[in-house]
Amino acid sequence: MGLGGYGGMPFRFGGGRSPHQVEHEALLRHLAHVLDPSIDEGFYAETYAEARMLAAMWACNGRLRNQSLPTRMLEALPTWETACRLRPSPADSDASRRAAVSGRLRGVSNNADGDLEEAARNILGARFVAFHTVAPANVLAYWPGVNPGPPGFEWSSNRARLSVEMSAQVASDAEYVRLRGGVHEMLDASMPAWTRSTVGAGNRFIVNQGVLGKTLL
């Protein structure tokens, strides 16, 4: 066949048999009892072309199927961004835009802690470090007549607090702000109204060491 046989151009290295090869061999096998499958016969070339056409159809179907998968979508990405009320900047990569859509859709399905954590993972990728909630032993709940709190905190609790810890090892401050902003936007749109959240680097703020607006409080 030239130029790599079943591989064609560009060349394929590894990965097993291509869909084209699988389909061609199937056509030759099922028609061999009536036609000569030899490589130097016209029948071989005809089935080769037919297999190419069927493989292209499979590829189109696979590409269409990917349009519903946030981490793989191509042409449908702008449509889903509009539906999710996302506004990517011209500098955002396709991978980061897909991650934002994936995180938003994960948070839309439910807003339990596990869903919010998975959504944050989708957005931050390798920059995700941990998802923190208040340990039961550290929960404080104040309300008059039962457990009165200090002045100004008569009705207050830290039970519905969560924080997303991300890595500070990013390429630039702009990237850090973009990633943190993406998580904030997802949390604001997904988490229950009574929940408060923070997003930042590190797991505690140390005076004279922490960076305001970057290190978790």
N, C-alpha and C positions, 0 to 999 in steps of 0.2 A: 504493500500500500504506500510505502514511502513516508517520509517525515514522521516516523514513529509508529506506523501501523495503527492499531486501535487508539493509541495515545493522541495521534495527530499533533496539531500545534495549538497552544503551547504543549510541550512535552509533559507527561505525568510520570512521576517517579514514586513507585510503591503505592500502597493503598489498595492492593488487590485488583481484581478485574473491574474494568469500567462498565457502566450500564450499557454502553454501546457494544462492548464485547459480549456481555451476557446475552443481550437480545440477538446479536448476530449468530452466536453459537446455537441458540434455541431455534432460530429459523432454519439453519442448516440441518439441525438434528431432526426436526419434524418434517422436512421436505426431502430428506435424503433418499427416501424410498421411491421417489418419482423423478428426481432431478439429480444431476451429478454435482456434488458439493466440492469438487476439486478447485483449488485456488486459481487455476488457469482457465476456468470456465466462466462464461458470462453470468451464470446463475449466482456464482459467488459474489461478483461485483454488485448485482442487483440487490441481493439480500443485505449486502454491506450498506448500501445506500438506504434501504428501508430501515435497517437498524439505527442508522444515524438519525433518521426522521423520528423514530419512536423514542430514542434517547433524548432528543431535543424536547419532545413533548413532556417527558418525565421531568426534565430540568425546569421547564416552564411551570409545571405543577408544583415542583418543590419550591421554586422561588415565590409562587403565589401563596403557598402554605406559610412561608416565613413571614409574610406581611402581617400575620396575626401574632407573631412571637416578638415581644419587645426587644430582645437581645439580638435579633436577626433581621428585623424589618429594614427595607431599603426605601422603595418608592412611597410606602405608606407612612413613613416616619413623620413628615410634616403634618399629615392629617391627624395622627395620634397626638402630636404635640399640641395642636389646636384644641382637640377634644379634652386634653388634660390641663389646658390653660398654662402651658409652658411657653416661655419666651427665650429660646436659646440665642446667644450672641453669635455674631459671625465668626468669632474665634473658637467656639466650641467644636470639638471633634465629633464625628459621627458616633464614636463609641460612647462618649460622655452624654450625648443626646439620647442614645438608646438606653443608657443606664438611668437617666432621669425619667424617661417614660416607664421603664420597668419598675422603678421605685414608686412612682405615682400610682400605677395600676395595682401594685402589691398592697399599697395602703388603702386603696379604694375598696378592695374585697372585704376587708375587716380592719378593725382598729385595735385589736388586742395587742398586748406588748410584743408577742411573737411576730405579729404581722408588721408592726412598726420597726422592729429590729431588722427583719428581713428586707424591708424597704430601704432602710438606711444602708444596709450592706450592698444592695444593688446600686445605690447612688455612689457610695464611696469606694467600692471595690477593694483594692489592696490597702487603701487608706483607712479602712474601718478597723477600730481597735476593740471597742467593747460597748455594750448597751447596759447602762446602769439604772437600777430602780432602788428605792429605799428599802433596806432590809427590815423585816418585821420588828426586830428588836430596836430599831432606831426610829420607828414611826411615832410621831407626835400628833395628837389630836386634841384641840381645845374647843369647848363650847360651854356657854354659861349654864350654871346649875349642875353640871356633871363633872367637868374638868376645866375650871376657869383658867384662861390664859393670861399672860401679862398684858398691860395696857396696850391697846392697838392690835392685839392678836387674840381677842376674845373668841372669834370664830376663825380658826385657822388650822391647817394640817399640812404636813409634808408627805402625806401618803401618796397623793397623785402627782408625784414628781418623777421625771425621768431625764436621763442625759445620755447623749451619744458622744462617745470619746473617739476622736479621730487622730491620726498621726499628723504631727507637725512637719514631718519630712516630706515636703512638697517642692515642686520645681520653683514656685514663686509665691509671693503673697497674694497675687491675683488668683492663682489656682486655688489657694487655701480659701479665699473669700468665696470663690465660685462654688466649691464643693460644700462648704458650710452653709452657704445660702440655699443650695439645692436641698439639703437635709431640712433646714428650717422651713422652707416652703412646703415640703412634703408633710412634715409634722403638723404645721398649721392647718393644712387641708384635710388631714386624716385623723388626728388624735381627738379624743373626746374633749368637749369644751371645758370641762373641769380640770383637765390635766395641764401642767406646766412643764416646759422642756427647756433644756440648754444643749448647745452643741459646741464642742471645743476640743482642745488638745490637753493631754495630761489628765490626771485624776483628782487633782486638788490644787487650789490656788495658794501659793506661798508668797507672803509679803516680800517685796523687793526682788522677787524672782519671776513670779507670774506676769504675763502680759495681759493687760485688760482688753477684753474683747476677743481674746484668743485662747487663754488658758481657762479651763473649766473652773467655775466657782463652786 
